[in-house]
């Protein structure tokens, strides 16, 4: 099971990233758990400088933008 972390303060873009990530994962048939991390210390601990960011199994794969579900499918596959 994959673990997805949405790193950000909970803004509109953070919510959109979570929504797009869930859509991509469902389209690919990936079993996952999605968590939202808003603590700035935890976020910077991942080396993230710009939010929103997405970490997959602890590794940051995108930051500072909201990829489309199609682009996320490539990142998650």
ROSE-4610 file (N, C-alpha, C; in Angstrom, 1 decimal, always signed):
// ROSE-4610
residu = [X/X/X/X/X/X/X/X/X/X/X/X/X/X/X/X/X/X/X/X/X/X/X/X/X/X/X/X/X/X/X/X/X/X/X/X/X/X/X/X/X/X/X/X/X/X/X/X/X/X/X/X/X/X/X/X/X/X/X/X/X/X/X/X/X/X/X/X/X/X/X/X/X/X/X/X/X/X/X/X/X/X/X/X/X/X/X/X/X/X/X/X/X/X/X/X/X/X/X/X/X/X/X/X/X/X/X/X/X/X/X/X/X/X/X/X/X/X/X/X/X/X/X/X/X/X/X/X/X/X/X/X/X/X/X/X/X/X/X/X/X/X/X/X/X/X/X/X/X/X/X/X/X/X/X/X/X/X/X/X/X/X/X/X/X/X/X/X/X/X/X/X/X/X/X/X/X/X/X/X/X/X/X/X/X/X/X/X/X/X/X/X/X/X/X/X/X/X/X/X/X/X/X/X/X/X/X/X/X/X/X/X/X/X/X/X/X/X/X/X/X/X/X/X/X/X/X/X/X/X/X]
num = [1/1/1/2/2/2/3/3/3/4/4/4/5/5/5/6/6/6/7/7/7/8/8/8/9/9/9/10/10/10/11/11/11/12/12/12/13/13/13/14/14/14/15/15/15/16/16/16/17/17/17/18/18/18/19/19/19/20/20/20/21/21/21/22/22/22/23/23/23/24/24/24/25/25/25/26/26/26/27/27/27/28/28/28/29/29/29/30/30/30/31/31/31/32/32/32/33/33/33/34/34/34/35/35/35/36/36/36/37/37/37/38/38/38/39/39/39/40/40/40/41/41/41/42/42/42/43/43/43/44/44/44/45/45/45/46/46/46/47/47/47/48/48/48/49/49/49/50/50/50/51/51/51/52/52/52/53/53/53/54/54/54/55/55/55/56/56/56/57/57/57/58/58/58/59/59/59/60/60/60/61/61/61/62/62/62/63/63/63/64/64/64/65/65/65/66/66/66/67/67/67/68/68/68/69/69/69/70/70/70/71/71/71/72/72/72/73/73/73/74/74/74/75/75/75/76/76/76/77/77/77]
x = [+0.8/+0.0/+0.9/+0.6/+1.3/+0.9/+1.8/+1.5/+1.7/+0.7/+0.7/+0.6/+1.6/+1.5/+1.3/+0.3/+0.1/+0.7/+1.7/+2.5/+2.1/+1.4/+1.0/+0.1/-0.2/-1.0/-2.5/-3.0/-4.4/-5.1/-4.4/-4.9/-5.7/-6.2/-7.0/-6.1/-4.8/-4.0/-3.6/-3.5/-3.3/-4.5/-5.7/-6.9/-7.0/-6.6/-6.7/-5.6/-4.4/-3.4/-3.9/-4.6/-5.1/-6.2/-7.0/-8.1/-7.5/-6.5/-5.9/-5.2/-4.5/-3.7/-4.7/-5.8/-6.7/-7.3/-7.6/-8.2/-7.2/-5.9/-4.9/-4.7/-4.6/-4.4/-5.6/-6.8/-8.0/-8.0/-7.7/-7.6/-6.6/-5.5/-4.5/-4.7/-5.7/-6.0/-5.0/-4.4/-3.4/-4.1/-3.7/-4.2/-3.3/-3.9/-3.1/-3.8/-3.0/-3.4/-3.0/-3.8/-3.5/-3.5/-2.5/-2.4/-2.1/-2.6/-2.3/-1.4/-0.3/+0.7/+0.7/+0.4/+0.3/+1.4/+2.0/+3.0/+4.3/+4.6/+5.7/+7.0/+7.3/+8.5/+8.6/+7.5/+7.5/+7.7/+7.0/+7.1/+8.6/+9.2/+10.6/+11.5/+11.1/+11.9/+12.1/+11.1/+11.2/+12.0/+12.5/+13.3/+12.4/+11.1/+10.2/+10.3/+10.4/+10.6/+9.3/+8.5/+7.3/+6.2/+5.0/+3.9/+2.9/+2.0/+1.9/+2.9/+3.1/+4.0/+3.4/+3.9/+3.4/+4.6/+4.5/+5.5/+4.8/+5.5/+5.1/+6.0/+5.5/+6.3/+7.5/+7.3/+8.4/+9.3/+9.1/+10.0/+9.1/+9.6/+8.9/+9.1/+7.9/+7.9/+7.5/+6.8/+6.5/+6.3/+6.6/+6.4/+6.2/+5.5/+5.3/+4.3/+3.5/+2.6/+1.5/+0.5/-0.5/-0.6/+0.0/+0.0/-1.5/-1.7/-3.0/-3.0/-4.3/-4.3/-3.5/-3.5/-2.8/-1.3/-0.7/+0.7/+1.0/+0.1/+0.3/+0.3/-0.5/-0.4/+1.0/+1.7/+3.1/+4.0/+3.8/+4.6/+4.3/+3.0/+2.6/+2.9/+2.9/+3.0/+4.4]
y = [-1.2/+0.0/+1.2/+2.2/+3.4/+4.4/+5.3/+6.3/+7.7/+8.5/+9.8/+10.8/+11.8/+12.9/+14.2/+14.9/+16.3/+17.2/+17.9/+18.8/+20.3/+20.9/+22.3/+22.8/+24.1/+24.7/+24.4/+23.7/+23.4/+24.4/+25.1/+26.1/+25.4/+26.2/+25.7/+24.7/+25.1/+24.3/+23.0/+23.0/+21.7/+20.8/+21.3/+20.5/+20.0/+20.8/+20.4/+19.3/+19.4/+18.4/+17.1/+17.1/+15.9/+15.3/+16.1/+15.6/+15.0/+15.6/+15.1/+13.8/+13.8/+12.6/+11.4/+11.6/+10.5/+10.0/+10.9/+10.5/+9.7/+10.1/+9.4/+8.0/+7.9/+6.6/+5.7/+6.2/+5.4/+4.9/+5.8/+5.4/+4.3/+4.3/+3.3/+2.1/+2.1/+1.0/+0.8/+1.9/+1.8/+1.8/+0.9/+1.0/+2.0/+2.9/+4.0/+4.5/+5.2/+6.0/+7.4/+8.4/+9.8/+10.6/+11.3/+12.1/+13.5/+14.4/+15.8/+16.3/+17.0/+17.5/+19.0/+19.7/+21.1/+21.8/+21.0/+21.5/+21.9/+23.2/+23.8/+23.1/+22.7/+22.1/+20.7/+20.0/+18.7/+18.9/+19.9/+20.2/+20.5/+21.4/+21.7/+20.6/+19.7/+18.5/+17.6/+17.7/+17.0/+17.7/+18.9/+19.7/+20.6/+20.6/+21.4/+22.9/+23.6/+25.1/+25.8/+25.1/+25.7/+24.7/+25.1/+24.2/+24.6/+23.7/+22.3/+21.4/+20.3/+19.3/+17.9/+16.9/+15.6/+14.7/+13.9/+12.9/+11.5/+10.6/+9.2/+8.3/+7.6/+6.7/+7.4/+8.7/+9.5/+10.3/+10.1/+10.8/+11.9/+13.2/+14.3/+14.1/+14.1/+13.9/+15.2/+16.1/+17.3/+18.4/+19.6/+20.7/+22.0/+22.9/+24.3/+24.4/+23.3/+23.3/+22.2/+22.2/+21.2/+20.5/+19.3/+18.6/+18.1/+17.9/+17.3/+15.8/+15.2/+13.8/+13.0/+13.4/+12.6/+12.6/+13.8/+13.9/+13.1/+13.1/+12.4/+10.9/+10.4/+9.0/+8.5/+9.4/+9.0/+9.0/+9.9/+10.0/+8.9/+8.4/+7.4/+6.0/+5.8/+4.5/+3.8]
z = [+0.0/+0.0/+0.0/-0.9/-1.0/+0.1/+0.5/+1.4/+0.7/+0.6/+0.0/+1.1/+1.1/+2.0/+1.2/+1.5/+0.9/+1.9/+1.5/+2.4/+2.1/+3.0/+2.8/+3.9/+3.9/+5.0/+4.9/+3.9/+3.7/+2.8/+2.0/+1.0/-0.1/-1.0/-2.1/-3.0/-3.2/-4.1/-3.4/-2.0/-1.3/-1.5/-1.4/-1.5/-3.0/-3.9/-5.3/-5.6/-5.0/-5.2/-4.6/-3.4/-2.8/-3.7/-4.2/-5.1/-6.4/-7.0/-8.2/-7.9/-6.8/-6.4/-6.2/-5.5/-5.3/-6.6/-7.5/-8.8/-9.6/-9.6/-10.3/-9.7/-8.4/-7.8/-8.0/-8.0/-8.2/-9.7/-10.6/-12.0/-12.3/-11.5/-11.7/-10.8/-10.0/-9.1/-8.0/-7.6/-6.5/-5.1/-4.3/-2.9/-2.2/-1.4/-0.8/+0.5/+1.2/+2.3/+2.1/+2.3/+2.0/+3.3/+3.6/+4.8/+4.5/+5.2/+5.0/+6.2/+5.8/+6.8/+6.6/+7.7/+7.7/+8.6/+9.4/+10.3/+9.5/+9.7/+8.9/+9.1/+10.4/+10.7/+10.0/+10.0/+9.3/+7.8/+7.3/+5.8/+5.4/+6.2/+5.9/+6.1/+7.0/+7.2/+6.0/+5.1/+3.8/+2.8/+3.1/+2.2/+1.3/+1.6/+0.7/+1.0/-0.1/+0.0/-0.5/-1.3/-1.9/-1.8/-1.3/-1.2/-2.3/-2.6/-2.0/-2.6/-1.8/-2.3/-2.0/-2.8/-2.6/-2.4/-1.3/-1.0/-1.2/-1.9/-2.1/-1.3/-0.4/+0.5/+1.0/+1.5/+2.1/+1.2/-0.1/-1.1/-1.8/-1.8/-2.4/-3.9/-4.6/-6.1/-6.8/-6.1/-6.8/-5.7/-6.0/-5.0/-5.8/-5.1/-5.7/-6.8/-7.1/-8.2/-8.0/-8.8/-8.8/-10.1/-10.2/-11.5/-11.8/-13.0/-13.4/-13.0/-12.9/-12.7/-13.7/-14.9/-15.9/-15.6/-15.3/-14.9/-13.7/-12.7/-11.5/-11.7/-12.7/-13.0/-13.4/-14.1/-14.5/-13.3/-12.3/-11.1/-10.2/-10.2/-9.2/-9.7/-11.0/-11.6/-11.4]
